[in-house]
């Protein structure tokens, strides 16, 4: 053993207790406990030193350590509309079965939590964290793992790390099915309004669109590909641009239902009828889709089922049971309604 190992009574590679971390850092046990539990009243230099020791050696809870709070923390990049409600309902279903409560936090539109977020989570000591359509920094994920707080992603914005389980939907198949439906109706000038380039689901839906066009032998016109941010305003603004083209589209595949609603508004402004003058397909199939006028054809993304699967993973991890699958991908389904028809 090294002298440092001898001082703490541990062998190399063995996780450290709070007392051993305190001796190595030259601070009190109370100070280490504050850092472990997410308290903010610790000097940054001291906090960094303790976090580095935890990162290098690991942290071993005492046998009488405080049990985690009976909470599942669900963090959204933005909480508005029916998307979030569907996710919360799915998590709540599993939480009730396991006598857990659900805590919701929102990142104000940012897809990565700010610096203080992880401290708040550590202070609450939840049973687990579900990150929805967002991503954590490597440091934030490591700090959760070092406290034995499971982390699961739902609809991750990027490829999640190998140590973070995730649940998503078959976005590529959904984009393929939406575009094939329009092609089968006879459309050839098919526009697509996507999400951000750095979002995994947006890229997959666009790739599905491209594949369907390629399989049908229909060239993709780059001017018909418009990138938004999955917001109603994007659908409105980008459809206005598309309808001003000298050869406008006869159909629009909007990569979420919010953008599709914006397409409806732009069509109404231009005096166009849906589907007589313009066919529209959305993605998500949120409950509002069937109440649009006309009802929206949309690719159903099983959001409640995705959230329930993530919550089940979270509970299993908290109980020391690794999930049978690290990445779960649920099937999408095209639901045809009144917003699509053959072109004139």
Secondary structure, 3 states (H helix, E strand, C coil): CCHHHHHHCCCCCCCECHHHHHHHHCCCHHHHHHHHCCCCCCCHHHHHHHHHHHHHHCECCCCCCCCCEEEEEEEECCCCCHHHHHHHHHHHHHHHHCCCEEEEEECCCCCECCCCHHHHHHHHCEEEEEEECCECCHHHHHHHHHCCCEEEEECCCCCCCCCCEEEEECHHHHHHHHHHHHHHCCCCCEEEEECCCCCHHHHHHHHHHHHHHHHCCCCCCHHHEEECCCCHHHHHHHHHHHHCCCCCCCEEEECCHHHHHHHHHHHHHCCCCCCCCCEEEEEECCHHHHHCCCCCEEEECCHHHHHHHHHHHHHHHHCCCCCCCCEEEECCEEECCCCCCCCC
